[in-house]
Every structure is written in structure tokens, then in C-alpha cells.
Amino acid sequence: MPIEIRVPTLPESVTDATVLAWHKKEGDPVQRDENLLDLETDKVVLEVPAPADGILTEIRAREGAVVEADDLLAIVELGKPAVKKASREERTGEKRAERKPAASEPIPEKLAEAPVLTPAVRRLIKELDLDPHQIKGTGKDGRILKSDVMAWLDAHPPKQDPDAQSVATTVRKQTTTTASAPLEQRVPMSRLRARIAERLVEAQQTAAILTTFNEVNLQAVTELRTRYRERFEQQHGVRLGFMSFFVKASVEALKRFPILNASVDGHDIIYHGYYDIGIAVGSPRGLVVPILRGADRLSFAEIEKTIRQFGQKAKEGTLTYEELSGGTFTISNGGVYGSMLSTPILNPPQSGILGMHKIQERPVAENGQVVIRPMMYLALSYDHRIVDGKDAVQFLVTIKELLEDPSRLLLDL
């Protein structure tokens, strides 16, 4: 009996998706819950599993096709696969000589359990025609990450003609040139990259973005982290980083200046009575901003654990749409990439975004003396349509004061 495979219900506000990759071809047997294809939306990649055992008899939406909810993707004939007809060798009793692998050739682990792959890694391995059994995964439960594939490629450079290495070269994002003329390649934007571009242009065109700057002395926070680092990690199982201090300071500043936690809706201002903080995280597919929900109710350890989980999920491409939706304020840390100073762009419809930068020891004046302190430049971009310069400056000064005397965060001062 044939059964139709249709596009599942898409997340709220997502109108369509792109068929990213088929993992089966027509005529292939499929098993219940086996992933048939990946659908790429603006934020996440969705897997479409097989509803039952059977044969994939027809594919209706090819790779690259744009589909909407409930569109027909394929048809599967239910039931166990037909028994394969015996070959000539099997009928006549002849046995084909088996090729023994060379001593230097790895023996394929065909009988081994298939490693766990994210959609992005699965697509990459398919493009490069690699055997995932040969790649050691460093992710959770042995999951293979994109960095593992890159490390394997670096350790096993292909021996074929350089022209055959174009896919691997593209993945590494290297520019290949010849003696005669440079090569160039045109590739379409991913759905995520296109959405990022759309939202950044939207922010520039619809909001009156202005940025104010300050600097913060992180000596007190550094000493606090050094003093309690080992005990904190032993008790909570997570490293005490700087982000939890910045999240706590931002939440307190938002309470004092609620206009920075508000958003514009037409001619109305919506004041949010909750604190869902977006944490900008880099991923192989581009920048994503998972949401730290109810940040005002989270402890330092809970903040650190959640942010660590966000980073791992972003690396593996497993963030859900719910984890990427909403948010009332955003924190972006360009310092992890070495940025000294930048002007972050708003994440619409939010009215504020805090930019963190690289911590660098610099000479500063304290009590008439020149001392060396770990300093960081801070940037606050805000929507000047609803946020006055005075509020923006005082908001950033509040964060500075709370971080320079972190005991205020504990005493609510």
C-alpha cells in the first residue's frame, strides 16, 4: 500500500522550506523512523523520517525545491522489501574472487553501527564521498562534528588530480588559483545566511540605530573567578565564565531601564515583563542567537550550563526553532574572535544589543597611580526611536558599575 510523505507542520512564522538533501534514492528500502531527507528553514534544519518500513518508490520534490507545509515530498510503498533475485553466480554456484584490501588500506566497517550524524555533517560527508566509520567523533556520545571531518581531511589529503578536490577545497573555503587566471565559484546562499542578510538590512532600514561606548575594568570579576573557579566547577560541573556575569548585569540594568527591554510594534511600544536574553553564537551555518529564557530566575551555574549547551548544539546543528525564537535583548561577544571594538546591529524588533569585546591588559589610573588592569570596551546599540541617549548611556554605565563591583549583583544594590 502506498503512503504519501508530506512536508511536516513548519514552525510558527516559517512559510516554506528548501529540500536540502535526500538520503535515499528511488527504489531504496527504508526503515521506520529512518531519516529520508533534510528540510532547511530560515533557522533550523528539519529531518523527515519514514513512517514505516517499505520502498521509496517516487521522489516528488528534488533537492533545491522550495516546499510549503503539507506539500508532497515522496511516495513510499509499505511492506518489507522484495527479495532480491539470485545472481548468475548464485544460480550457477560460481564464486567471485574476493579482493583483499592492501595492507595500507583501512578495512571498511560495514557491520559496525552507523555513527550519529547531524544533517550538516551528513550532507558534508555525502558531498565529499567519505566513509563516516573512518572518522572519529569528538561530540557527545561519539557524534561526528564538522571539525572532525575537517581534521580527517587534513590528516588524509586526497591523492587524486587537484581538479577532483574542488568540493573539499570549497568546504575549507580556500581560494584556488592557477598560473593563467584565478578561479571563482558562484554558490547560492543558504536559507540561514539569506535570512541573516534580510534581517540585518531590515534593522538598518527600519530602526534608528545609534551606538554608545564605555569601558569596564574586569579586575574584580577576574579575582572572583580565580578565587572560586575550582570549587564552582566541582560543585556545578561547569566552568565559571564571564558570560554569566554579563547576563546578570544586563538583567539588572534592564530592570532599571525597561525601555531597553521593550520593542516597537507599529506606533506602539511593548514593554516586556520578562527577560529572555539572546546569546549570539557562531555555528558552521552562520550566526545564530539562541534564547536564554527567564534569565532573571537563573543562577550563575544555570546560565553557564545553558550557554555551553547552546554552543554545542550550534556546532552540531541541533538547535530547535523554539530555542531560536523570541528574545527581548541580545548579548554578542565579538571578543572571542579578537574584536577590540565594534558596533553591533540590532536584532529586530528588540531595542538594544550589548557588544562585548576582547579583554586586554592596559594601564589605567586608580587612586592617582598607574596600574595594569584587564579592560574591555563595551558597546550598546539601541533604537533611538524609543530609547533616549540619556537612558542608553546610563544603562551602559550601570552594567559597568555592576561588573566593577560584582558584589552588587548578589546584594541587589
Legacy VTK file of the C-alpha trace (Angstrom):
# vtk DataFile Version 3.0
C-alpha trace
ASCII
DATASET POLYDATA
POINTS 413 float
0.000 0.000 0.000
1.493 3.383 -0.976
1.759 6.189 1.574
2.485 9.847 0.913
5.394 11.623 2.596
4.465 15.274 3.075
6.150 18.366 4.485
5.511 18.394 8.245
3.970 21.363 10.030
6.538 24.146 9.922
7.439 26.282 12.957
5.406 29.403 13.577
6.241 32.304 11.214
8.050 29.949 8.787
6.175 29.827 5.475
8.341 27.486 3.405
11.446 25.317 3.402
14.086 24.123 0.961
14.795 20.450 0.254
18.391 20.364 1.411
19.407 16.738 0.842
17.851 13.347 0.142
19.472 10.444 1.970
17.635 7.839 -0.084
17.013 7.452 -3.807
14.093 5.967 -5.660
13.970 2.208 -5.238
15.851 2.191 -1.943
14.431 0.279 1.029
13.614 2.421 4.064
13.027 1.599 7.708
10.601 3.149 10.133
11.918 6.407 11.683
14.898 6.436 9.300
15.670 9.969 8.093
14.697 10.317 4.443
15.626 13.940 3.778
16.555 17.266 5.377
14.480 20.420 5.010
16.226 23.742 5.597
14.231 26.645 7.029
15.358 30.150 7.915
16.770 28.989 11.247
16.925 25.211 11.604
17.249 22.011 9.574
14.290 19.628 9.948
14.555 15.877 9.421
11.696 13.978 7.739
11.585 10.343 8.922
9.990 7.341 7.226
6.616 6.462 8.799
7.109 2.708 8.310
9.204 0.058 6.573
8.931 -0.028 2.817
10.378 1.075 -0.524
10.879 4.680 -1.623
9.124 4.404 -4.968
8.932 8.045 -6.072
10.514 11.371 -5.149
8.298 14.371 -5.961
10.440 17.233 -4.567
14.062 17.201 -5.641
16.995 18.803 -3.824
16.778 22.589 -4.019
12.993 22.659 -4.373
11.080 25.152 -2.219
8.138 23.495 -0.467
5.395 24.524 1.936
3.659 22.710 4.766
1.768 19.582 3.594
3.368 19.614 0.120
4.003 16.125 -1.289
7.632 15.060 -0.983
7.643 11.387 -1.916
5.724 8.124 -2.007
6.695 5.032 -0.021
5.280 1.570 -0.734
4.673 -0.021 2.647
5.778 -3.522 3.446
9.027 -5.432 3.556
11.359 -5.015 0.562
11.036 -7.627 -2.159
13.502 -10.492 -2.058
16.423 -9.819 -4.363
16.690 -12.156 -7.322
19.618 -14.541 -7.256
22.586 -13.512 -9.359
24.147 -15.681 -12.055
26.961 -16.601 -9.724
24.488 -17.649 -7.044
22.435 -19.741 -9.530
25.440 -21.491 -11.053
27.363 -21.892 -7.850
30.246 -19.827 -9.149
32.007 -17.682 -6.584
33.601 -14.414 -7.448
37.099 -13.978 -6.086
37.130 -11.577 -3.180
39.531 -8.690 -3.368
41.719 -8.437 -0.347
42.466 -4.917 0.794
46.006 -3.716 0.682
47.945 -3.592 3.921
47.721 0.179 3.995
44.037 0.246 3.071
41.595 0.536 6.005
39.074 -2.278 6.207
35.554 -0.853 5.873
33.493 -1.385 8.993
30.332 -2.293 7.113
28.993 -4.280 10.012
29.626 -1.594 12.569
26.789 0.515 13.857
26.293 3.670 11.811
27.699 6.720 13.630
25.358 9.509 14.714
25.461 12.399 12.219
23.857 15.817 12.226
22.168 16.918 8.976
25.021 19.324 8.195
27.711 16.686 8.743
25.711 14.046 6.851
25.455 16.395 3.870
29.185 17.187 4.065
30.183 13.516 4.163
27.918 12.821 1.207
29.431 15.681 -0.815
32.981 14.502 -0.094
32.098 10.811 -0.566
33.644 9.827 2.775
33.139 6.760 4.954
31.868 8.017 8.343
33.174 4.839 10.025
36.721 6.074 9.410
36.148 9.394 11.188
36.437 9.585 14.951
33.697 11.694 16.504
34.532 14.012 19.388
30.967 15.137 20.106
28.595 13.810 22.725
28.177 10.011 22.551
30.731 9.873 19.724
28.786 12.236 17.459
30.801 13.332 14.441
31.196 17.108 14.206
32.155 19.222 11.214
35.527 19.885 12.859
36.105 16.121 12.993
35.546 15.873 9.224
37.951 18.753 8.602
40.575 17.152 10.867
40.212 13.853 8.993
40.632 15.593 5.650
43.763 17.350 6.896
45.210 14.027 8.060
44.241 12.195 4.842
44.916 14.503 1.879
43.450 13.103 -1.361
45.867 11.698 -3.905
43.713 12.309 -6.960
44.043 15.084 -9.503
43.651 18.582 -7.969
40.596 19.252 -10.128
38.789 16.455 -8.274
39.352 18.161 -4.949
37.087 21.138 -5.661
34.422 20.130 -3.135
36.903 19.705 -0.301
38.593 22.931 -1.325
35.252 24.753 -1.215
34.452 23.349 2.207
37.758 24.644 3.533
36.913 27.978 1.912
40.294 28.249 0.263
40.870 30.227 -2.892
42.427 28.130 -5.636
44.390 29.837 -8.380
46.166 28.682 -11.489
49.098 30.111 -13.323
46.864 31.509 -16.053
43.926 33.026 -14.166
42.186 32.860 -10.785
39.158 30.614 -10.390
35.850 31.739 -8.981
32.770 29.899 -7.912
29.166 31.022 -7.567
27.137 29.283 -4.849
23.646 30.141 -3.578
23.216 31.479 -0.053
21.922 29.033 2.500
18.487 29.768 3.913
20.083 30.835 7.191
22.590 33.158 5.525
19.861 34.705 3.368
17.687 35.245 6.456
20.574 36.843 8.345
21.164 39.219 5.437
17.470 40.056 5.244
17.167 40.828 8.960
20.339 42.941 9.056
19.141 45.069 6.148
15.706 45.293 7.777
17.260 46.534 11.024
19.274 49.185 9.204
16.258 50.409 7.231
13.563 50.386 9.927
15.352 51.323 13.161
17.244 54.483 14.076
20.369 52.669 15.306
22.818 54.567 17.461
25.742 53.166 19.472
27.258 54.353 22.737
30.553 53.080 24.150
32.224 52.624 27.509
34.954 50.506 29.059
34.893 48.242 32.072
37.615 47.190 34.490
37.217 43.441 34.993
39.771 43.117 37.794
37.142 42.320 40.457
35.380 39.746 38.268
38.716 38.152 37.354
39.728 37.858 41.009
36.326 36.403 41.903
36.567 33.799 39.148
40.123 32.873 40.160
39.134 32.515 43.811
36.107 30.284 43.275
36.856 28.641 39.902
37.754 25.167 41.190
35.002 24.986 43.818
32.410 26.247 41.336
33.382 23.668 38.715
33.483 20.830 41.240
30.058 21.698 42.647
28.226 22.581 39.425
30.140 20.663 36.757
30.628 23.701 34.557
33.307 26.359 34.201
32.653 29.805 35.673
32.991 32.120 32.688
32.486 35.816 32.102
29.157 35.486 30.280
27.148 34.728 33.430
28.366 37.992 34.984
27.395 39.958 31.864
23.980 38.292 31.698
23.319 39.056 35.371
24.488 42.662 34.982
22.386 43.120 31.825
19.236 41.802 33.512
19.705 44.191 36.442
20.275 47.113 34.052
17.160 46.139 32.069
15.120 46.229 35.279
16.285 49.782 35.923
15.826 50.899 32.298
12.887 48.829 30.965
12.794 50.743 27.676
15.875 48.707 26.617
13.802 45.553 27.185
10.936 46.884 25.042
10.138 46.588 21.337
8.357 48.627 18.685
5.126 47.372 17.106
3.867 49.919 14.617
3.104 53.049 16.641
3.089 51.143 19.940
5.826 50.317 22.423
5.608 46.867 24.007
7.203 46.633 27.456
8.185 43.070 28.305
7.874 41.950 31.914
10.262 39.042 31.378
13.936 38.796 30.486
14.683 36.461 27.575
18.276 37.187 26.634
19.594 36.222 23.203
23.177 34.936 23.196
24.859 35.284 19.794
26.688 32.048 18.927
28.755 31.195 15.866
27.915 27.967 14.028
29.100 26.243 10.838
25.935 27.562 9.113
26.360 31.141 10.343
25.475 33.273 13.357
22.551 32.067 15.458
21.006 33.618 18.565
19.517 31.044 20.951
17.416 32.473 23.775
18.243 32.261 27.472
14.686 32.268 28.781
13.806 33.749 32.173
17.407 34.857 32.699
16.425 36.791 35.824
15.484 33.495 37.538
18.647 31.605 36.602
21.694 31.119 38.805
25.256 31.673 37.598
25.665 27.910 37.144
22.397 27.545 35.219
23.394 30.375 32.887
26.814 28.846 32.225
25.364 25.365 31.620
22.714 26.641 29.222
25.180 28.734 27.229
27.535 25.762 26.970
24.660 23.624 25.675
23.812 26.334 23.136
27.392 26.324 21.862
27.449 22.542 21.487
24.070 22.431 19.755
25.083 25.237 17.399
28.222 23.290 16.498
26.209 20.133 15.843
23.356 21.942 14.087
20.727 20.631 16.536
19.256 23.882 17.887
15.460 23.832 17.722
13.270 26.599 16.337
11.858 27.223 19.821
15.371 27.837 21.155
15.958 30.453 18.455
12.628 32.290 18.627
11.783 35.409 20.602
14.130 37.297 22.888
13.879 40.761 24.423
17.568 41.774 24.476
20.766 40.363 22.925
24.387 39.989 24.004
27.073 39.480 21.354
30.648 38.611 22.284
32.969 39.513 19.429
35.871 39.336 21.852
36.120 35.562 21.435
37.272 36.256 17.860
39.675 39.017 18.910
37.487 42.068 18.217
38.612 45.169 20.103
35.661 47.411 19.233
32.573 47.142 17.037
29.053 48.479 16.597
26.593 45.578 16.870
23.398 45.688 14.809
20.005 45.320 16.476
18.088 42.066 16.328
14.576 43.307 15.345
12.210 44.027 16.966
14.466 44.392 20.025
15.554 47.880 21.013
19.015 47.068 22.388
22.062 44.845 21.937
25.196 44.718 24.092
28.527 44.127 22.386
31.367 42.563 24.391
34.954 42.698 23.155
38.414 41.330 23.827
39.783 41.615 27.351
43.184 43.255 27.195
45.512 44.401 29.949
46.028 48.156 29.736
47.446 50.854 32.012
44.738 52.767 33.889
44.726 55.378 36.645
43.495 54.254 40.082
43.740 56.489 43.147
46.417 58.599 41.483
48.511 55.568 40.481
49.018 53.935 37.097
48.202 50.223 37.294
47.677 47.410 34.793
44.116 46.081 34.656
42.091 43.698 32.409
39.965 46.119 30.418
37.141 45.580 27.940
35.381 48.003 25.636
31.583 47.766 25.736
29.185 48.880 23.016
25.436 49.348 23.293
23.489 49.767 20.063
19.927 50.954 20.602
16.833 52.027 18.716
16.809 55.812 19.048
13.124 55.894 18.076
12.159 54.845 21.600
15.434 54.945 23.581
16.838 58.325 24.527
20.587 58.815 24.628
20.459 59.502 28.365
18.842 56.142 29.107
21.256 54.302 26.824
24.327 55.879 28.424
23.076 55.263 31.963
22.166 51.683 31.052
25.738 51.013 29.930
27.171 52.809 32.978
25.016 50.562 35.180
26.498 47.459 33.586
29.984 48.907 34.050
29.390 49.644 37.744
27.891 46.218 38.455
30.823 44.430 36.825
33.450 46.563 38.532
31.832 45.735 41.893
30.134 42.351 41.336
29.057 42.129 44.977
26.222 44.464 43.946
24.804 41.623 41.828
24.483 39.481 44.944
23.241 42.227 47.262
20.801 43.754 44.741
22.427 47.197 45.037
LINES 1 414
413 0 1 2 3 4 5 6 7 8 9 10 11 12 13 14 15 16 17 18 19 20 21 22 23 24 25 26 27 28 29 30 31 32 33 34 35 36 37 38 39 40 41 42 43 44 45 46 47 48 49 50 51 52 53 54 55 56 57 58 59 60 61 62 63 64 65 66 67 68 69 70 71 72 73 74 75 76 77 78 79 80 81 82 83 84 85 86 87 88 89 90 91 92 93 94 95 96 97 98 99 100 101 102 103 104 105 106 107 108 109 110 111 112 113 114 115 116 117 118 119 120 121 122 123 124 125 126 127 128 129 130 131 132 133 134 135 136 137 138 139 140 141 142 143 144 145 146 147 148 149 150 151 152 153 154 155 156 157 158 159 160 161 162 163 164 165 166 167 168 169 170 171 172 173 174 175 176 177 178 179 180 181 182 183 184 185 186 187 188 189 190 191 192 193 194 195 196 197 198 199 200 201 202 203 204 205 206 207 208 209 210 211 212 213 214 215 216 217 218 219 220 221 222 223 224 225 226 227 228 229 230 231 232 233 234 235 236 237 238 239 240 241 242 243 244 245 246 247 248 249 250 251 252 253 254 255 256 257 258 259 260 261 262 263 264 265 266 267 268 269 270 271 272 273 274 275 276 277 278 279 280 281 282 283 284 285 286 287 288 289 290 291 292 293 294 295 296 297 298 299 300 301 302 303 304 305 306 307 308 309 310 311 312 313 314 315 316 317 318 319 320 321 322 323 324 325 326 327 328 329 330 331 332 333 334 335 336 337 338 339 340 341 342 343 344 345 346 347 348 349 350 351 352 353 354 355 356 357 358 359 360 361 362 363 364 365 366 367 368 369 370 371 372 373 374 375 376 377 378 379 380 381 382 383 384 385 386 387 388 389 390 391 392 393 394 395 396 397 398 399 400 401 402 403 404 405 406 407 408 409 410 411 412
